[in-house]
Amino acid sequence: MLVSSGSPFESTIGFSRAVRVGDRVIVSGTAPIWPDGSCDPDAAIQMRRCLEIIIAALREAGAEPSDVVRTRVYLVDGADAAAVGAVHGEVFGTIRPASTMIVAGGLLDPRWRVEVEAEAVLSQDASETEWLSRDLGRPLIDPEDKEVVRTALDDRS
């Protein structure tokens, strides 16, 4: 399933806002553009706009913010990290997906201070530890058990 947000870049560059494959929804890099093409200069407002677009795409693909397992936030200026991170926390504070914040040399439009990607998984029937154990092929270890942790690390090589 392909999802469009109506961005003019989708047709000219040739991408979808989001793609759903099975139980996964992958949302492309999302910029802080309003329907009229404008862009607020404030990084926190830009982050809020990016997340509005992402949430709309997730919902069109049958997902919710609570299904998000990964975000990537690209910043032009590291000084915006606190303000942008606070907005991320408003939306994902209780969900707590894996997340990376990257300071990039620039984004496609010089007005953009932030761009965001997201990934969601719909079928979360098993608890997190169950699917992690299944992927690892063994039970998860207790990080407080230093000997088990050391053995697990030795087993990797």
N, CA, C and O of each residue as an XYZ file, in Angstrom:
628
protein
N       0.838     -1.164      0.000
C       0.000      0.000      0.000
C       0.889      1.235      0.000
O       1.815      1.346      0.804
N       0.600      2.158     -0.907
C       1.337      3.408     -0.987
C       0.466      4.541     -0.461
O      -0.728      4.597     -0.755
N       1.055      5.436      0.308
C       0.336      6.574      0.882
C       0.983      7.852      0.365
O       2.207      7.983      0.370
N       0.156      8.792     -0.080
C       0.637     10.093     -0.539
C       0.144     11.181      0.398
O      -0.972     11.110      0.913
N       0.981     12.188      0.617
C       0.547     13.341      1.410
C       0.246     14.530      0.511
O      -0.171     15.586      0.986
N       0.459     14.355     -0.795
C       0.213     15.443     -1.727
C       1.410     16.366     -1.918
O       1.300     17.381     -2.607
N       2.538     16.035     -1.326
C       3.734     16.857     -1.499
C       4.131     16.870     -2.970
O       4.112     15.823     -3.617
N       4.492     18.035     -3.512
C       4.918     18.074     -4.911
C       6.183     17.263     -5.161
O       6.433     16.844     -6.291
N       6.982     17.036     -4.125
C       8.212     16.262     -4.285
C       7.928     14.783     -4.544
O       8.758     14.095     -5.139
N       6.770     14.283     -4.106
C       6.468     12.860     -4.275
C       6.460     12.466     -5.747
O       7.023     11.436     -6.117
N       5.828     13.277     -6.586
C       5.769     12.924     -8.008
C       7.051     13.299     -8.742
O       7.480     12.564     -9.632
N       7.671     14.422     -8.393
C       8.868     14.828     -9.130
C      10.081     13.972     -8.785
O      10.892     13.663     -9.658
N      10.210     13.588     -7.516
C      11.337     12.743     -7.108
C      10.999     11.269     -7.297
O      11.878     10.451     -7.568
N       9.711     10.935     -7.151
C       9.274      9.552     -7.336
C       9.325      8.737     -6.063
O      10.023      7.724     -6.005
N       8.594      9.161     -5.040
C       8.533      8.396     -3.797
C       7.144      8.529     -3.193
O       6.336      9.347     -3.631
N       6.882      7.718     -2.189
C       5.618      7.767     -1.451
C       5.885      8.325     -0.064
O       6.967      8.144      0.494
N       4.895      9.002      0.484
C       5.026      9.493      1.865
C       5.236      8.318      2.799
O       6.069      8.363      3.704
N       4.458      7.250      2.561
C       4.605      6.046      3.381
C       4.322      4.825      2.525
O       3.597      4.891      1.532
N       4.907      3.718      2.930
C       4.686      2.438      2.263
C       4.345      1.428      3.352
O       5.047      1.313      4.356
N       3.253      0.698      3.132
C       2.908     -0.390      4.049
C       3.178     -1.701      3.339
O       2.679     -1.948      2.241
N       3.977     -2.535      3.985
C       4.287     -3.869      3.492
C       3.997     -4.818      4.644
O       4.717     -4.832      5.643
N       2.944     -5.611      4.502
C       2.558     -6.505      5.586
C       2.206     -5.712      6.822
O       1.317     -4.860      6.794
N       2.910     -5.994      7.916
C       2.616     -5.313      9.175
C       3.537     -4.123      9.438
O       3.533     -3.562     10.533
N       4.318     -3.741      8.442
C       5.258     -2.622      8.602
C       4.789     -1.402      7.815
O       4.289     -1.522      6.696
N       4.957     -0.233      8.417
C       4.700      1.031      7.735
C       5.972      1.859      7.852
O       6.445      2.145      8.952
N       6.516      2.238      6.705
C       7.732      3.034      6.673
C       7.368      4.397      6.103
O       6.861      4.501      4.987
N       7.633      5.438      6.880
C       7.303      6.800      6.466
C       8.587      7.497      6.022
O       9.571      7.550      6.759
N       8.554      8.027      4.804
C       9.708      8.723      4.229
C      10.078      9.958      5.029
O       9.325     10.415      5.889
N      11.248     10.483      4.727
C      11.653     11.754      5.311
C      10.548     12.778      5.088
O      10.120     13.010      3.958
N      10.097     13.381      6.170
C       8.945     14.275      6.131
C       9.384     15.671      6.540
O       9.930     15.883      7.623
N       9.131     16.612      5.646
C       9.542     17.997      5.865
C       8.374     18.834      6.379
O       7.215     18.447      6.226
N       8.677     19.976      6.984
C       7.661     20.814      7.626
C       6.952     21.776      6.672
O       6.989     22.992      6.863
N       6.320     21.230      5.662
C       5.668     22.066      4.648
C       4.168     22.091      4.890
O       3.554     21.050      5.125
N       3.581     23.274      4.833
C       2.127     23.402      4.912
C       1.559     23.293      3.508
O       2.295     23.454      2.535
N       0.262     23.021      3.380
C      -0.342     22.838      2.052
C      -0.091     23.992      1.076
O      -0.033     23.773     -0.134
N       0.057     25.210      1.587
C       0.303     26.352      0.696
C       1.781     26.508      0.341
O       2.157     27.472     -0.326
N       2.624     25.565      0.784
C       4.048     25.603      0.479
C       4.874     26.398      1.473
O       6.096     26.469      1.348
N       4.219     26.996      2.456
C       4.951     27.795      3.437
C       5.645     26.897      4.455
O       5.372     25.701      4.556
N       6.550     27.515      5.201
C       7.333     26.796      6.201
C       7.657     27.766      7.325
O       8.322     28.776      7.097
N       7.198     27.473      8.533
C       7.477     28.330      9.684
C       8.965     28.240     10.021
O       9.531     27.148      9.957
N       9.610     29.339     10.374
C      11.047     29.288     10.673
C      11.404     28.664     12.026
O      12.569     28.340     12.256
N      10.430     28.487     12.925
C      10.690     27.949     14.258
C      10.854     26.428     14.208
O       9.983     25.729     13.691
N      11.961     25.916     14.740
C      12.257     24.475     14.675
C      11.211     23.630     15.394
O      10.849     22.564     14.898
N      10.716     24.072     16.545
C       9.706     23.297     17.279
C       8.405     23.224     16.489
O       7.764     22.174     16.447
N       8.014     24.324     15.866
C       6.797     24.321     15.041
C       7.007     23.428     13.826
O       6.090     22.716     13.414
N       8.200     23.458     13.251
C       8.502     22.574     12.119
C       8.398     21.109     12.541
O       7.843     20.293     11.805
N       8.923     20.770     13.713
C       8.846     19.389     14.202
C       7.393     18.976     14.377
O       7.008     17.872     13.992
N       6.592     19.853     14.953
C       5.173     19.560     15.154
C       4.491     19.298     13.806
O       3.679     18.381     13.686
N       4.825     20.111     12.791
C       4.233     19.927     11.462
C       4.680     18.596     10.853
O       3.861     17.879     10.277
N       5.953     18.260     10.970
C       6.438     16.972     10.456
C       5.660     15.821     11.088
O       5.240     14.896     10.393
N       5.471     15.880     12.397
C       4.766     14.798     13.093
C       3.291     14.755     12.717
O       2.710     13.671     12.662
N       2.668     15.900     12.457
C       1.274     15.908     11.983
C       1.155     15.152     10.665
O       0.249     14.339     10.486
N       2.077     15.426      9.743
C       2.070     14.760      8.431
C       2.328     13.265      8.605
O       1.661     12.444      7.976
N       3.285     12.908      9.449
C       3.612     11.500      9.696
C       2.421     10.767     10.297
O       2.093      9.664      9.861
N       1.774     11.359     11.287
C       0.630     10.703     11.931
C      -0.508     10.514     10.941
O      -1.174      9.479     10.961
N      -0.743     11.490     10.078
C      -1.787     11.344      9.050
C      -1.449     10.192      8.106
O      -2.331      9.416      7.739
N      -0.172     10.071      7.709
C       0.247      8.979      6.822
C       0.121      7.631      7.522
O      -0.342      6.660      6.924
N       0.532      7.569      8.785
C       0.399      6.320      9.545
C      -1.057      5.878      9.588
O      -1.367      4.712      9.344
N      -1.943      6.809      9.898
C      -3.364      6.470     10.016
C      -3.946      6.033      8.683
O      -4.770      5.120      8.634
N      -3.527      6.674      7.604
C      -4.012      6.249      6.289
C      -3.560      4.823      5.979
O      -4.244      4.091      5.264
N      -2.410      4.432      6.518
C      -1.888      3.079      6.307
C      -2.392      2.092      7.356
O      -2.006      0.923      7.337
N      -3.250      2.546      8.269
C      -3.816      1.651      9.275
C      -3.021      1.556     10.560
O      -3.232      0.637     11.351
N      -2.112      2.488     10.783
C      -1.280      2.475     11.992
C      -1.600      3.688     12.858
O      -2.310      4.604     12.444
N      -1.063      3.668     14.055
C      -1.224      4.760     15.014
C       0.158      5.148     15.539
O       1.109      4.384     15.378
N       0.285      6.309     16.158
C       1.576      6.666     16.753
C       2.090      5.604     17.729
O       3.300      5.417     17.858
N       1.194      4.922     18.403
C       1.609      3.883     19.358
C       2.270      2.684     18.677
O       2.908      1.873     19.348
N       2.130      2.561     17.358
C       2.764      1.480     16.606
C       4.189      1.826     16.173
O       4.908      0.961     15.672
N       4.602      3.069     16.360
C       5.919      3.510     15.902
C       7.007      2.856     16.749
O       6.973      2.899     17.979
N       7.970      2.249     16.059
C       9.080      1.574     16.729
C      10.417      2.276     16.482
O      11.408      1.975     17.148
N      10.449      3.222     15.517
C      11.710      3.891     15.180
C      11.424      5.255     14.583
O      10.524      5.401     13.756
N      12.196      6.262     15.005
C      12.175      7.568     14.351
C      13.607      8.004     14.084
O      14.540      7.626     14.792
N      13.748      8.804     13.048
C      15.029      9.447     12.747
C      14.729     10.921     12.540
O      13.862     11.281     11.743
N      15.438     11.760     13.250
C      15.225     13.201     13.176
C      16.506     13.836     12.641
O      17.582     13.671     13.216
N      16.375     14.556     11.541
C      17.505     15.244     10.933
C      17.393     16.733     11.246
O      16.363     17.350     10.974
N      18.442     17.306     11.812
C      18.488     18.729     12.145
C      19.572     19.408     11.326
O      20.583     18.795     10.983
N      19.354     20.666     11.018
C      20.389     21.459     10.366
C      21.306     22.073     11.420
O      22.495     22.274     11.175
N      20.751     22.368     12.587
C      21.499     23.027     13.658
C      21.286     22.268     14.966
O      20.156     22.131     15.435
N      22.357     21.785     15.541
C      22.269     21.051     16.796
C      21.669     21.862     17.932
O      21.175     21.291     18.905
N      21.704     23.174     17.823
C      21.111     24.029     18.855
C      19.594     23.845     18.941
O      18.984     24.222     19.941
N      18.983     23.271     17.904
C      17.536     23.029     17.897
C      17.158     21.718     18.584
O      15.971     21.423     18.726
N      18.133     20.936     19.007
C      17.862     19.594     19.538
C      16.911     19.601     20.726
O      16.010     18.765     20.786
N      17.081     20.504     21.658
C      16.222     20.512     22.851
C      14.772     20.817     22.488
O      13.861     20.136     22.958
N      14.551     21.826     21.662
C      13.183     22.205     21.282
C      12.524     21.113     20.450
O      11.359     20.781     20.665
N      13.265     20.558     19.506
C      12.734     19.494     18.650
C      12.510     18.229     19.476
O      11.491     17.556     19.317
N      13.449     17.907     20.347
C      13.308     16.737     21.211
C      12.108     16.837     22.136
O      11.451     15.834     22.414
N      11.817     18.039     22.614
C      10.652     18.228     23.489
C       9.356     17.915     22.752
O       8.449     17.308     23.322
N       9.263     18.324     21.490
C       8.061     18.019     20.702
C       7.984     16.518     20.440
O       6.904     15.932     20.527
N       9.111     15.889     20.120
C       9.152     14.434     19.933
C       8.649     13.755     21.202
O       7.872     12.803     21.134
N       9.090     14.241     22.352
C       8.676     13.673     23.633
C       7.195     13.836     23.914
O       6.589     12.967     24.541
N       6.592     14.941     23.461
C       5.148     15.137     23.636
C       4.366     14.029     22.940
O       3.364     13.544     23.465
N       4.826     13.635     21.765
C       4.121     12.618     20.977
C       4.535     11.210     21.383
O       3.687     10.328     21.510
N       5.827     10.992     21.587
C       6.341      9.638     21.776
C       6.858      9.350     23.187
O       7.458      8.298     23.408
N       6.646     10.245     24.134
C       7.185     10.086     25.482
C       6.792      8.801     26.175
O       7.610      8.209     26.879
N       5.551      8.351     25.993
C       5.125      7.098     26.623
C       5.337      5.900     25.703
O       5.343      4.758     26.162
N       5.510      6.151     24.414
C       5.712      5.075     23.431
C       7.185      4.664     23.417
O       7.509      3.478     23.374
N       8.047      5.637     23.454
C       9.491      5.474     23.515
C      10.075      4.575     22.428
O      10.689      3.553     22.733
N       9.886      4.951     21.155
C      10.494      4.169     20.083
C      12.013      4.360     20.068
O      12.538      5.293     20.675
N      12.692      3.482     19.380
C      14.110      3.721     19.121
C      14.182      5.005     18.302
O      13.326      5.243     17.449
N      15.181      5.825     18.549
C      15.238      7.107     17.856
C      16.672      7.568     17.709
O      17.519      7.307     18.563
N      16.927      8.256     16.616
C      18.230      8.845     16.364
C      18.019     10.291     15.952
O      17.123     10.586     15.162
N      18.833     11.193     16.478
C      18.807     12.588     16.068
C      20.156     12.881     15.422
O      21.206     12.679     16.031
N      20.113     13.356     14.193
C      21.315     13.556     13.390
C      21.410     15.024     12.996
O      20.421     15.615     12.563
N      22.579     15.610     13.141
C      22.800     16.958     12.634
C      23.416     16.801     11.248
O      24.524     16.286     11.096
N      22.675     17.258     10.241
C      23.089     17.137      8.844
C      23.613     18.489      8.352
O      23.310     19.531      8.933
N      24.380     18.460      7.304
C      24.922     19.692      6.738
C      23.869     20.579      6.117
O      24.090     21.777      5.939
N      22.740     20.012      5.789
C      21.658     20.773      5.177
C      20.563     19.827      4.730
O      20.762     18.615      4.658
N      19.406     20.394      4.432
C      18.272     19.619      3.931
C      17.891     20.169      2.560
O      18.449     21.176      2.126
N      16.961     19.530      1.882
C      16.625     19.875      0.501
C      16.238     21.342      0.330
O      16.645     21.977     -0.643
N      15.466     21.880      1.253
C      15.026     23.275      1.191
C      15.726     24.031      2.323
O      15.662     23.591      3.470
N      16.382     25.139      2.040
C      17.117     25.847      3.096
C      16.234     26.395      4.222
O      16.754     26.772      5.272
N      14.921     26.448      4.030
C      14.012     26.896      5.093
C      13.803     25.812      6.144
O      13.431     26.115      7.278
N      14.038     24.553      5.782
C      13.781     23.440      6.695
C      14.894     23.354      7.731
O      16.078     23.363      7.394
N      14.497     23.272      8.985
C      15.448     23.075     10.079
C      15.395     21.640     10.587
O      16.282     21.195     11.316
N      14.330     20.911     10.190
C      14.126     19.547     10.672
C      13.417     18.722      9.605
O      12.598     19.240      8.845
N      13.740     17.444      9.559
C      13.056     16.464      8.709
C      13.007     15.170      9.521
O      13.941     14.862     10.261
N      11.912     14.409      9.382
C      11.700     13.250     10.255
C      11.271     12.033      9.440
O      10.477     12.154      8.507
N      11.796     10.866      9.793
C      11.357      9.573      9.261
C      10.767      8.763     10.409
O      11.115      8.977     11.570
N       9.875      7.834     10.083
C       9.304      6.962     11.118
C       9.051      5.573     10.547
O       8.829      5.408      9.348
N       9.088      4.586     11.423
C       8.749      3.208     11.067
C       7.806      2.665     12.126
O       7.997      2.889     13.322
N       6.785      1.949     11.672
C       5.806      1.368     12.594
C       5.639     -0.111     12.290
O       5.819     -0.547     11.153
N       5.295     -0.874     13.313
C       4.980     -2.295     13.179
C       3.596     -2.487     13.771
O       3.346     -2.143     14.926
N       2.689     -3.047     12.955
C       1.296     -3.179     13.369
C       1.032     -4.388     14.242
O       0.315     -4.280     15.236
N       1.590     -5.535     13.899
C       1.269     -6.762     14.640
C       2.204     -6.910     15.821
O       3.249     -7.553     15.724
N       1.827     -6.319     16.923
C       2.625     -6.425     18.131
C       1.903     -7.330     19.119
O       1.709     -6.978     20.283
N       1.502     -8.527     18.622
C       0.777     -9.481     19.456
C       1.660    -10.016     20.580
O       1.224    -10.141     21.725
N       2.898    -10.328     20.236
C       3.823    -10.849     21.245
C       4.396     -9.683     22.031
O       4.503     -8.567     21.524
N       4.758     -9.954     23.254
C       5.407     -8.898     24.028
C       6.755     -8.601     23.392
O       7.278     -9.403     22.619
N       7.312     -7.448     23.721
C       8.596     -7.065     23.144
C       9.664     -8.105     23.435
O      10.462     -8.431     22.556
N       9.694     -8.622     24.633
C      10.735     -9.593     24.958
C      10.534    -10.894     24.200
O      11.512    -11.566     23.872
N       9.294    -11.266     23.914
C       9.058    -12.495     23.155
C       9.611    -12.368     21.745
O      10.295    -13.274     21.268
N       9.322    -11.237     21.056
C       9.820    -11.157     19.685
C      11.314    -10.930     19.647
O      11.968    -11.382     18.707
N      11.890    -10.243     20.638
C      13.338    -10.100     20.679
C      14.002    -11.451     20.908
O      15.003    -11.768     20.265
N      13.457    -12.245     21.814
C      14.009    -13.576     22.073
C      13.937    -14.440     20.826
O      14.880    -15.163     20.506
N      12.812    -14.362     20.123
C      12.639    -15.147     18.905
C      13.686    -14.734     17.863
O      14.292    -15.592     17.223
N      13.902    -13.408     17.690
C      14.879    -12.929     16.722
C      16.301    -13.334     17.102
O      17.114    -13.646     16.232
N      16.598    -13.329     18.394
C      17.937    -13.689     18.847
C      18.162    -15.197     18.862
O      19.306    -15.651     18.847
N      17.080    -15.976     18.893
C      17.195    -17.417     18.952
C      17.545    -17.935     20.335
O      17.916    -19.099     20.487
N      17.431    -17.083     21.344
C      17.714    -17.473     22.719
C      17.004    -16.486     23.638
O      16.596    -15.412     23.197
N      16.853    -16.841     24.914
C      16.216    -15.909     25.851
C      17.041    -14.636     26.003
O      18.263    -14.645     25.863
N      16.350    -13.557     26.290
C      17.062    -12.318     26.585
C      17.827    -12.471     27.885
O      17.433    -13.238     28.763
N      18.902    -11.752     27.999
C      19.722    -11.831     29.202
C      19.358    -10.703     30.159
O      18.835     -9.663     29.758
N      19.645    -10.936     31.414
C      19.468     -9.908     32.433
C      20.731     -9.058     32.426
O      21.804     -9.564     32.757
N      20.637     -7.768     32.055
C      21.843     -6.953     31.968
C      22.561     -6.770     33.304
O      23.720     -6.356     33.329
N      21.884     -7.075     34.414
C      22.515     -6.969     35.731
C      23.402     -8.175     36.034
O      24.264     -8.107     36.911
N      23.197     -9.272     35.317
C      23.996    -10.481     35.521
C      25.266    -10.348     34.677
O      25.274    -10.706     33.500
N      26.326     -9.836     35.279
C      27.554     -9.505     34.547
C      28.170    -10.718     33.852
O      28.686    -10.591     32.742
N      28.125    -11.886     34.483
C      28.711    -13.082     33.881
C      27.937    -13.484     32.631
O      28.536    -13.842     31.617
N      26.615    -13.426     32.698
C      25.796    -13.782     31.536
C      26.030    -12.785     30.410
O      26.126    -13.170     29.245
N      26.123    -11.500     30.758
C      26.380    -10.475     29.740
C      27.728    -10.728     29.083
O      27.837    -10.682     27.858
N      28.753    -10.995     29.880
C      30.088    -11.256     29.343
C      30.057    -12.484     28.427
O      30.653    -12.462     27.350
N      29.373    -13.542     28.838
C      29.267    -14.755     28.024
C      28.536    -14.464     26.720
O      28.951    -14.925     25.657
N      27.460    -13.709     26.796
C      26.703    -13.374     25.588
C      27.560    -12.575     24.621
O      27.495    -12.789     23.411
N      28.361    -11.656     25.143
C      29.235    -10.870     24.278
C      30.314    -11.749     23.671
O      30.661    -11.576     22.503
N      30.858    -12.696     24.446
C      31.863    -13.616     23.926
C      31.281    -14.500     22.831
O      31.981    -14.845     21.879
N      29.996    -14.872     22.955
C      29.339    -15.742     21.982
C      29.177    -15.073     20.622
O      28.985    -15.760     19.618
N      29.249    -13.743     20.573
C      29.052    -13.034     19.306
C      30.201    -13.271     18.344
O      30.005    -13.229     17.129
N      31.387    -13.517     18.858
C      32.552    -13.623     17.978
C      32.752    -14.993     17.417
O      33.697    -15.219     16.661
